[in-house]
Amino acid sequence: MLERLKELWETSPVVMKGHYRYVVHPVTDGIPSIEPEVLEDVVKRIMEVAEFDNVDYIVTPEAMGIPIATLLSYKTKIPLNVIRKKEYRLEGELKVYQKTGYAECKMYVNGLKKGDRVLIVDDIVSTGGTLLGIIKALKKAGIKIADVITVFERGEGKKRIEKETGLKIKTLLRVKER
């Protein structure tokens, strides 16, 4: 089912972001474009492995988790909550500190409250910086994490998150650093 996804990874260009080797892939960057069939295959596979029981929201960080989580939300009828890089200063807004292998920024969660149960979906876990920041912020706010799933896993980020949070991170495809 995920053969095309893997083929695209193996043939995608690599660019340097400082010392970080960054693979420019359709699912992780939208470049050159996301093939609808690939997106549909990804979402079908997520639906097979993710935990949806008692999930109130699908949560994803912008930007490239959005196409995946949008289709997943549509198919499951579970509302979507996007973690934004823009601060709105709404009541209850949570700050997330994100530090990846090539960038550092703040992200913001709105619309979730203590006791909500979420499924976190993202395109890739590499260093673990994005997901770790999200998980820590949500847990601190009393939001329950039912499941975490990414399309790609590369590097040691998944192990880092599991060690630091006690959560099991599900990934669809483990890829090699190139």
Phi, psi and omega in degrees: 000323184258021182299315181294322177301314179293317179301318179296321178300313185292340182249001181284148179291154177245131176238156178265131172242092189067238178265001186267128177274112188251121179273125181267099187244147179306319183284328182268347183221346183074017183240129358286330174192162178265119178288129181306323181292324177293315178299318179295319177298318179300312182293321176301316181293320177300318181295334178283330188247343184278156178265115182251352182300128176057032176270126179272327184215145164268129183241136178214144173279147172287150013250318193278356170284340187298311180300319181294309183293329178295311179295321178297317178299315179300315183287328183264346184065024176262129182302150181255136176236124182258127175277120189258158175269003180250135177274133179251340181063034175281158178299133179084003181298133179256140175265138176240131176260120184249127174224113181253188179289348184222359182204163177215132179198176174255146174233166187223137179249129175230152173088002176249151180222165179309134179094342176297146178249130186233153169250119179266129180234134176216167183282321185207147168241121179242283178277337182092357186300317181291305182296322180297317177298317179296310182300314180298316181295317181294315179299317180300327180276000179081018177271132185270133181259109182283326184193155176226129181218138175235157178288306183249151170231124174219149180076201187253008183301320180299312180299318180301311181297314181299319180294316185281335185246341184080001179273152173264125179262125177265138177228148180276325186212120174274126182240154179275149173288140184242000000 
